[in-house]
């Protein structure tokens, strides 16, 4: 996310981050106003980023043909957006690092690829193609593609029929944008509501924690709060059921009297969690 004058702009990545953890979005918003210390990228994260860039560069190399590919450059976001629009109006076969904006959303799609079909541009239109190091499709990739496709629709006057992923093993997979449009817009609207209303959130341990730049901050909060996430092997659903029963800390769980029942939790499971909380 970034501020441009009085406007708050968000990206497809911000939307994906919100879907994985609303508290990350909360902290991102705080960071815009009062800078917070971020966790440094570890070696594994850096390696993944480098491999991802190499995969994108390899795909780009295979597309290069004189006069057929336009690479978007510019010092400012506005220059890049205008450069992308000019390339779309000119009918470039492939546009690399396309910059798009509509409302509060900005996007930097890896590639826009020209296809046949009428649009506000003329007798052609564009579809999004993103490169991903992964070997299979993930839900967050589809959210990104849907977001970029929505931005392309604003620029050309018609929603792209398909979107594409170039995966790490060299295969290319294709998706009907309309199949994901309703879900995307539902997530987008919830995200925009979060930005507008700034609800209070609490960090919940999720899969995305390992790659989050606020992970150290959340870990410190869990330790200070004696949070149930510190119980070895506990699941998120189990944490919620314990909290619903008024058991909100590891200490409270550890001193729980034998014979206590928790709704929708087996006695054996509760006993194991109580034992782990005492360790």
C-alpha positions in Angstrom: 0.0 0.0 0.0 1.0 3.6 -0.5 -0.3 7.1 -0.2 -0.5 9.4 -3.2 -1.4 12.8 -2.0 -4.6 12.1 0.0 -5.4 8.8 -1.8 -4.7 5.4 -0.4 -3.6 3.0 -3.1 -3.6 -0.8 -2.8 -2.2 -3.6 -5.0 -3.2 -7.1 -5.8 -0.5 -8.3 -3.3 -2.2 -6.2 -0.6 -5.5 -7.9 -1.4 -3.9 -11.4 -1.2 -2.2 -10.4 2.1 -5.6 -9.4 3.5 -7.1 -12.7 2.5 -4.4 -14.5 4.3 -4.4 -12.3 7.4 -6.5 -9.2 8.1 -4.1 -8.2 10.9 -1.3 -7.8 8.4 -3.5 -5.2 6.6 -4.1 -3.5 9.9 -0.3 -3.2 10.5 0.3 -2.1 6.9 -2.1 0.8 7.5 -0.4 1.7 10.8 3.0 1.6 9.0 1.9 4.2 6.5 1.3 6.7 9.3 3.8 5.6 11.9 6.7 3.5 10.5 7.1 0.1 12.2 10.2 -2.1 12.2 10.0 -4.9 9.7 11.5 -8.4 10.0 14.4 -8.8 7.6 14.1 -11.2 4.7 15.7 -14.5 5.6 17.9 -16.5 3.3 15.1 -18.7 2.1 12.9 -15.8 1.2 15.7 -14.1 -0.7 16.4 -17.3 -2.6 12.8 -17.7 -3.6 12.7 -14.1 -4.8 15.8 -14.6 -6.9 14.5 -17.8 -8.5 11.2 -16.0 -9.2 13.0 -13.2 -11.0 15.1 -15.7 -12.9 11.9 -17.6 -14.0 10.3 -14.3 -15.2 13.5 -13.3 -17.0 13.6 -16.7 -18.8 10.0 -16.4 -19.9 10.7 -12.8 -21.1 13.7 -13.9 -23.1 11.5 -16.4 -25.1 9.1 -13.6 -26.0 11.5 -11.0 -27.3 11.0 -10.2 -31.0 12.0 -6.9 -32.6 9.0 -4.5 -32.5 6.7 -7.0 -30.9 7.4 -6.5 -27.1 7.1 -3.2 -25.3 8.7 -3.0 -21.9 7.1 -0.3 -19.6 9.6 2.1 -18.1 9.3 5.4 -16.3 10.3 7.1 -13.1 6.9 7.6 -11.7 3.8 5.5 -11.4 1.9 7.9 -13.6 4.5 7.6 -16.3 4.3 3.9 -16.2 0.5 3.8 -16.3 0.4 6.2 -19.3 3.1 4.2 -21.0 1.0 1.0 -20.6 -2.1 2.8 -22.0 -0.1 4.0 -25.0 1.2 0.5 -25.7 -2.3 -0.9 -25.4 -3.7 1.7 -27.8 -0.9 1.0 -30.2 -1.7 -2.7 -30.2 1.7 -4.1 -28.9 1.8 -7.9 -29.1 3.1 -8.2 -25.6 3.5 -5.6 -22.8 6.0 -6.3 -20.1 5.6 -4.9 -16.6 2.3 -3.3 -17.4 1.2 -0.7 -14.9 -2.5 -0.2 -14.4 -4.8 1.8 -12.1 -8.5 2.0 -11.4 -9.9 3.7 -8.3 -7.9 2.7 -5.3 -6.2 -0.3 -7.0 -2.9 -0.3 -8.8 -1.3 -3.3 -10.5 1.9 -4.3 -12.1 1.2 -7.4 -14.2 4.1 -9.3 -15.5 2.7 -9.4 -19.0 -0.3 -8.3 -21.1 -0.8 -10.4 -24.2 -2.8 -9.2 -27.2 -5.6 -11.4 -28.4 -8.3 -11.1 -31.0 -11.5 -9.5 -30.0 -13.2 -6.1 -30.1 -12.6 -3.7 -27.3 -12.4 0.0 -26.7 -8.9 -0.1 -28.1 -10.0 -1.4 -31.5 -10.1 -4.9 -33.0 -7.9 -6.4 -30.3 -7.9 -6.7 -26.5 -5.5 -7.8 -23.8 -5.3 -10.7 -21.3 -3.0 -11.0 -18.3 -0.2 -13.5 -18.0 1.8 -13.8 -14.8 4.9 -16.0 -14.1 5.0 -18.0 -11.0 7.8 -20.2 -9.6 5.3 -22.7 -8.1 4.5 -25.9 -9.9 0.7 -25.7 -9.4 -2.0 -23.1 -9.1 -2.8 -21.5 -5.8 -5.8 -19.5 -4.8 -3.8 -16.4 -4.2 -2.6 -16.5 -7.8 -6.2 -16.5 -9.1 -7.0 -13.5 -6.9 -4.1 -11.6 -8.4 -5.1 -12.5 -11.9 -8.7 -11.5 -11.3 -7.5 -8.1 -9.9 -5.2 -7.5 -12.9 -8.0 -8.5 -15.2 -10.3 -6.1 -13.6 -7.8 -3.3 -14.1 -7.3 -4.3 -17.7 -11.1 -4.2 -18.2 -11.1 -0.6 -17.0 -8.4 0.3 -19.5 -9.9 -1.4 -22.6 -13.6 -1.3 -21.8 -14.2 -5.1 -21.7 -13.3 -7.8 -19.2 -10.6 -10.2 -20.5 -12.1 -13.6 -21.3 -9.1 -15.5 -19.9 -6.0 -15.1 -17.7 -2.9 -17.2 -17.7 -0.1 -18.5 -15.5 3.4 -19.6 -16.6 4.4 -22.0 -13.9 7.9 -23.0 -12.7 8.0 -26.2 -14.8 7.4 -24.3 -18.0 3.7 -25.2 -18.4 1.1 -22.5 -19.0 -2.3 -22.8 -17.5 -5.4 -20.8 -18.4 -8.5 -19.6 -16.5 -11.9 -18.1 -17.4 -11.9 -14.8 -15.7 -15.7 -14.7 -15.3 -15.5 -17.9 -13.2 -13.6 -16.0 -10.5 -15.1 -12.5 -10.9 -17.8 -12.8 -8.2 -15.5 -14.2 -5.6 -12.8 -11.6 -6.4 -15.3 -8.7 -6.1 -16.5 -10.1 -2.8 -13.0 -10.2 -1.4 -12.2 -6.8 -2.9 -15.2 -5.2 -1.3 -14.4 -6.6 2.1 -10.9 -5.4 1.8 -12.0 -1.9 0.8 -14.4 -1.9 3.8 -11.4 -2.8 6.1 -9.4 0.1 4.7 -12.3 2.5 5.2 -13.4 1.4 8.7 -10.1 0.2 10.2 -11.6 -2.5 12.5 -9.6 -3.8 15.4 -7.8 -7.1 14.7 -5.6 -9.5 16.5 -2.8 -11.6 15.0 -3.8 -15.2 14.4 -1.1 -17.8 13.5 -1.6 -18.6 9.8 0.4 -20.1 7.0 1.4 -16.7 5.7 3.2 -15.8 8.9 6.5 -17.3 7.7 6.7 -14.8 4.9 5.2 -11.8 6.7 7.4 -8.8 7.5 5.4 -8.3 10.7 6.1 -11.8 12.0 8.5 -10.7 14.8 6.0 -8.1 16.0 3.2 -10.7 16.2 5.4 -13.3 17.9 6.3 -10.8 20.6 2.6 -10.0 21.1 1.7 -13.7 21.5 4.5 -14.2 24.1 3.4 -11.1 26.0 -0.3 -12.3 25.9 0.6 -15.9 26.8 -1.4 -16.8 23.7 -2.8 -20.2 23.1 -0.8 -20.4 19.9 2.2 -21.3 22.0 0.7 -24.7 22.8 2.6 -27.2 20.7 0.4 -28.8 18.0 -2.7 -26.7 18.7 -4.9 -26.0 15.7 -6.6 -22.7 14.9 -10.1 -24.2 15.3 -9.1 -25.6 18.7 -7.9 -22.2 19.8 -11.2 -20.7 18.8 -13.2 -23.3 20.8 -11.1 -22.8 23.9 -11.5 -19.0 23.6 -15.2 -19.4 23.2 -15.2 -21.3 26.5 -13.3 -18.5 28.2 -9.9 -20.2 28.1 -7.7 -17.5 26.5 -4.1 -18.1 27.8 -1.7 -21.0 28.1 -1.8 -20.5 31.9 -5.5 -20.8 32.0 -5.4 -24.0 29.9 -2.7 -25.5 32.0 -4.5 -25.1 35.3 -7.8 -26.2 33.9 -9.4 -28.7 36.4 -9.8 -32.3 35.3 -13.3 -33.0 34.1 -13.8 -29.6 32.5 -15.7 -29.9 29.2 -15.2 -27.7 26.1 -18.0 -27.6 23.5 -17.1 -29.6 20.3 -13.8 -30.8 21.7 -13.1 -34.4 22.7 -12.0 -35.0 26.3 -8.8 -36.7 25.1 -7.9 -33.7 22.9 -8.5 -31.3 25.7 -6.3 -33.4 28.1 -3.4 -33.4 25.5 -3.6 -29.7 25.0 -3.7 -29.1 28.8 -0.6 -31.3 29.2 1.2 -29.4 26.4 0.3 -26.0 28.0 2.0 -27.1 31.2 5.3 -27.9 29.5 
